[in-house]
Amino acid sequence: MNSTGRTGPGRPPRLSRERIADAALQGDMATLTMRQLATRLGVSHSSLYRWVPDRDGVLDLVSEVMVDRVLPEDEPDAGNWLDWLERLAWAMHDEFLAVPGYAAHVARPHRHHLASFEKLRDGAVAAFLAGGADTRQAGQNWAVFGLGVVRWLAAAGNAPEEPPFALYLGTLLRGLPRHDEEHRPHP
């Protein structure tokens, strides 16, 4: 199998990685099956296996597409790093919630496409570095930011009194209000 799914001369393939990802994105990631996806594409499930090895391969392909959709096109710099992170988070909000089960899928440990999420991580770390964080702190900031956003999205709709995403994101990116030493709630 090659990256185009072609094994030799003949008619062009009915499938493509893009077509598979688009069809997968039309359903619920939690219940997606290879048979269901093949039916949606109008092909046999054995044809689908020429393009992706299994369900996890489909989910990896979906993750590649999702990361490309959510990453801002510009690079973060000292003047736009916070805005860049906010645009990233809102894009994640819009795209991840548009696909049932996707946020819950990526919120689980080791259930995401490593290469895609490295690209996402690298962009966010670059933003935190542009904002003045050192390398260690930028990595830690990404862990808090990335996990926080994804887990909020995974839980969206499940909590009876969840805070609005804008409030959550504002607190996450700007921090809680600082208190004077004399007004600290704990010694």
C-alpha beads as a LAMMPS data file, in Angstrom:
LAMMPS data file: protein, C-alpha beads

187 atoms
186 bonds

1 atom types
1 bond types

-500.0 500.0 xlo xhi
-500.0 500.0 ylo yhi
-500.0 500.0 zlo zhi

Masses

1 110.0

Atoms # bond

1 1 1 0.000 0.000 0.000
2 1 1 1.294 3.470 -0.781
3 1 1 0.140 6.913 0.316
4 1 1 -2.280 7.166 -2.597
5 1 1 -3.747 3.696 -2.141
6 1 1 -2.787 2.740 -5.714
7 1 1 -1.197 -0.628 -6.266
8 1 1 -0.633 -0.378 -9.997
9 1 1 -2.090 0.741 -13.296
10 1 1 -5.823 0.784 -13.829
11 1 1 -8.719 3.020 -13.048
12 1 1 -8.186 5.761 -10.487
13 1 1 -9.126 4.882 -6.933
14 1 1 -12.573 5.824 -5.605
15 1 1 -11.016 6.596 -2.263
16 1 1 -8.518 9.123 -1.011
17 1 1 -7.232 9.962 2.441
18 1 1 -9.199 13.208 2.290
19 1 1 -12.415 11.433 1.319
20 1 1 -11.981 8.893 4.119
21 1 1 -11.345 11.622 6.693
22 1 1 -14.335 13.668 5.488
23 1 1 -16.620 10.636 5.735
24 1 1 -15.315 9.745 9.194
25 1 1 -15.899 13.318 10.373
26 1 1 -19.597 12.958 9.512
27 1 1 -20.159 10.452 12.312
28 1 1 -19.547 9.925 15.997
29 1 1 -15.932 9.031 16.743
30 1 1 -16.962 6.910 19.730
31 1 1 -19.085 4.554 17.641
32 1 1 -17.312 4.687 14.279
33 1 1 -16.706 1.279 12.701
34 1 1 -14.842 0.344 9.548
35 1 1 -17.988 -1.239 8.101
36 1 1 -20.044 1.875 8.810
37 1 1 -17.366 4.078 7.231
38 1 1 -17.126 1.845 4.154
39 1 1 -20.902 2.028 3.740
40 1 1 -20.814 5.807 4.035
41 1 1 -18.126 5.883 1.332
42 1 1 -19.963 3.412 -0.909
43 1 1 -17.087 0.915 -0.965
44 1 1 -16.423 -2.503 0.511
45 1 1 -14.738 -2.526 3.880
46 1 1 -11.865 -4.511 2.336
47 1 1 -11.266 -1.563 -0.034
48 1 1 -11.035 0.724 2.971
49 1 1 -8.288 -1.465 4.467
50 1 1 -6.094 -0.687 1.440
51 1 1 -5.976 2.917 2.686
52 1 1 -5.978 2.601 6.460
53 1 1 -4.915 -0.411 8.528
54 1 1 -7.747 -0.263 11.071
55 1 1 -10.074 2.021 13.039
56 1 1 -7.128 3.598 14.857
57 1 1 -5.651 4.434 11.458
58 1 1 -8.876 6.236 10.550
59 1 1 -8.801 8.138 13.843
60 1 1 -5.163 9.093 13.197
61 1 1 -6.165 10.381 9.774
62 1 1 -9.009 12.373 11.349
63 1 1 -6.547 13.840 13.870
64 1 1 -4.242 14.967 11.059
65 1 1 -7.153 16.779 9.428
66 1 1 -8.360 18.301 12.701
67 1 1 -4.938 19.647 13.673
68 1 1 -4.545 21.228 10.240
69 1 1 -7.967 22.840 10.656
70 1 1 -7.342 24.308 14.111
71 1 1 -3.791 25.629 13.811
72 1 1 -3.742 29.336 12.985
73 1 1 -2.068 30.011 9.641
74 1 1 0.239 32.711 10.999
75 1 1 3.147 32.102 13.358
76 1 1 2.976 33.328 16.945
77 1 1 5.275 36.219 17.854
78 1 1 5.807 38.616 20.756
79 1 1 2.978 40.847 19.553
80 1 1 0.307 38.229 18.887
81 1 1 1.130 35.179 21.029
82 1 1 -1.836 35.492 23.384
83 1 1 -4.250 36.216 20.531
84 1 1 -2.729 33.255 18.631
85 1 1 -3.426 30.918 21.571
86 1 1 -6.949 32.258 21.903
87 1 1 -7.612 31.679 18.188
88 1 1 -6.187 28.166 18.527
89 1 1 -8.436 27.391 21.500
90 1 1 -11.554 28.748 19.791
91 1 1 -10.751 26.787 16.627
92 1 1 -10.363 23.654 18.768
93 1 1 -13.681 24.482 20.417
94 1 1 -15.499 24.896 17.124
95 1 1 -13.937 21.969 15.247
96 1 1 -13.737 19.418 18.077
97 1 1 -17.319 20.007 19.213
98 1 1 -18.578 19.798 15.616
99 1 1 -17.585 16.112 15.525
100 1 1 -19.404 14.055 18.158
101 1 1 -17.018 12.073 20.321
102 1 1 -13.835 13.639 18.944
103 1 1 -12.872 15.711 22.002
104 1 1 -13.555 12.749 24.288
105 1 1 -11.398 10.590 22.001
106 1 1 -8.363 12.872 22.184
107 1 1 -8.839 13.548 25.908
108 1 1 -8.046 9.921 26.681
109 1 1 -4.365 9.071 27.170
110 1 1 -2.535 7.838 24.070
111 1 1 -5.597 8.146 21.829
112 1 1 -4.287 10.748 19.449
113 1 1 -1.995 10.796 16.454
114 1 1 1.429 11.638 17.828
115 1 1 2.788 13.431 14.740
116 1 1 -0.309 15.618 14.444
117 1 1 -0.376 16.567 18.084
118 1 1 3.370 17.271 18.056
119 1 1 2.579 19.880 15.397
120 1 1 -0.128 21.319 17.667
121 1 1 2.179 21.224 20.690
122 1 1 5.040 22.868 18.788
123 1 1 2.796 25.750 17.720
124 1 1 1.537 26.355 21.252
125 1 1 5.026 26.078 22.758
126 1 1 6.266 28.599 20.180
127 1 1 3.478 30.945 21.309
128 1 1 4.422 30.599 24.982
129 1 1 8.101 31.153 24.088
130 1 1 7.126 34.274 22.123
131 1 1 5.283 35.441 25.234
132 1 1 8.480 35.264 27.278
133 1 1 8.366 31.802 28.843
134 1 1 11.568 29.786 28.961
135 1 1 11.635 26.363 27.275
136 1 1 10.700 24.448 30.423
137 1 1 7.875 26.799 31.342
138 1 1 6.559 26.849 27.757
139 1 1 6.301 23.049 27.832
140 1 1 4.497 23.156 31.167
141 1 1 2.190 25.896 29.912
142 1 1 1.310 23.708 26.932
143 1 1 0.479 20.789 29.228
144 1 1 -1.918 22.934 31.260
145 1 1 -3.366 24.727 28.219
146 1 1 -3.696 21.671 25.968
147 1 1 -5.106 19.346 28.600
148 1 1 -7.342 22.054 29.996
149 1 1 -8.917 22.959 26.674
150 1 1 -9.330 19.364 25.475
151 1 1 -10.771 18.145 28.763
152 1 1 -13.217 21.071 28.932
153 1 1 -14.331 20.238 25.399
154 1 1 -14.628 16.525 26.223
155 1 1 -16.851 17.356 29.197
156 1 1 -18.907 20.010 27.389
157 1 1 -22.552 19.359 27.937
158 1 1 -21.975 16.786 30.676
159 1 1 -21.592 19.134 33.631
160 1 1 -24.823 20.677 34.922
161 1 1 -23.289 24.105 35.574
162 1 1 -20.209 24.183 33.360
163 1 1 -18.587 27.581 32.985
164 1 1 -18.901 29.146 29.541
165 1 1 -15.879 28.381 27.361
166 1 1 -14.993 32.095 27.067
167 1 1 -14.777 32.415 30.870
168 1 1 -12.784 29.205 31.157
169 1 1 -10.392 30.225 28.384
170 1 1 -9.929 33.738 29.765
171 1 1 -9.034 32.354 33.179
172 1 1 -6.726 29.768 31.650
173 1 1 -4.823 32.253 29.486
174 1 1 -4.743 35.262 31.767
175 1 1 -4.694 33.550 35.134
176 1 1 -6.738 34.150 38.200
177 1 1 -6.720 37.635 39.733
178 1 1 -3.732 38.180 41.998
179 1 1 -4.309 38.868 45.666
180 1 1 -2.260 41.122 47.915
181 1 1 -0.123 39.299 50.449
182 1 1 -2.300 40.622 53.282
183 1 1 -5.482 39.360 51.593
184 1 1 -4.293 35.867 50.767
185 1 1 -6.929 33.300 51.687
186 1 1 -4.323 30.840 52.999
187 1 1 -1.187 31.597 55.034

Bonds

1 1 1 2
2 1 2 3
3 1 3 4
4 1 4 5
5 1 5 6
6 1 6 7
7 1 7 8
8 1 8 9
9 1 9 10
10 1 10 11
11 1 11 12
12 1 12 13
13 1 13 14
14 1 14 15
15 1 15 16
16 1 16 17
17 1 17 18
18 1 18 19
19 1 19 20
20 1 20 21
21 1 21 22
22 1 22 23
23 1 23 24
24 1 24 25
25 1 25 26
26 1 26 27
27 1 27 28
28 1 28 29
29 1 29 30
30 1 30 31
31 1 31 32
32 1 32 33
33 1 33 34
34 1 34 35
35 1 35 36
36 1 36 37
37 1 37 38
38 1 38 39
39 1 39 40
40 1 40 41
41 1 41 42
42 1 42 43
43 1 43 44
44 1 44 45
45 1 45 46
46 1 46 47
47 1 47 48
48 1 48 49
49 1 49 50
50 1 50 51
51 1 51 52
52 1 52 53
53 1 53 54
54 1 54 55
55 1 55 56
56 1 56 57
57 1 57 58
58 1 58 59
59 1 59 60
60 1 60 61
61 1 61 62
62 1 62 63
63 1 63 64
64 1 64 65
65 1 65 66
66 1 66 67
67 1 67 68
68 1 68 69
69 1 69 70
70 1 70 71
71 1 71 72
72 1 72 73
73 1 73 74
74 1 74 75
75 1 75 76
76 1 76 77
77 1 77 78
78 1 78 79
79 1 79 80
80 1 80 81
81 1 81 82
82 1 82 83
83 1 83 84
84 1 84 85
85 1 85 86
86 1 86 87
87 1 87 88
88 1 88 89
89 1 89 90
90 1 90 91
91 1 91 92
92 1 92 93
93 1 93 94
94 1 94 95
95 1 95 96
96 1 96 97
97 1 97 98
98 1 98 99
99 1 99 100
100 1 100 101
101 1 101 102
102 1 102 103
103 1 103 104
104 1 104 105
105 1 105 106
106 1 106 107
107 1 107 108
108 1 108 109
109 1 109 110
110 1 110 111
111 1 111 112
112 1 112 113
113 1 113 114
114 1 114 115
115 1 115 116
116 1 116 117
117 1 117 118
118 1 118 119
119 1 119 120
120 1 120 121
121 1 121 122
122 1 122 123
123 1 123 124
124 1 124 125
125 1 125 126
126 1 126 127
127 1 127 128
128 1 128 129
129 1 129 130
130 1 130 131
131 1 131 132
132 1 132 133
133 1 133 134
134 1 134 135
135 1 135 136
136 1 136 137
137 1 137 138
138 1 138 139
139 1 139 140
140 1 140 141
141 1 141 142
142 1 142 143
143 1 143 144
144 1 144 145
145 1 145 146
146 1 146 147
147 1 147 148
148 1 148 149
149 1 149 150
150 1 150 151
151 1 151 152
152 1 152 153
153 1 153 154
154 1 154 155
155 1 155 156
156 1 156 157
157 1 157 158
158 1 158 159
159 1 159 160
160 1 160 161
161 1 161 162
162 1 162 163
163 1 163 164
164 1 164 165
165 1 165 166
166 1 166 167
167 1 167 168
168 1 168 169
169 1 169 170
170 1 170 171
171 1 171 172
172 1 172 173
173 1 173 174
174 1 174 175
175 1 175 176
176 1 176 177
177 1 177 178
178 1 178 179
179 1 179 180
180 1 180 181
181 1 181 182
182 1 182 183
183 1 183 184
184 1 184 185
185 1 185 186
186 1 186 187
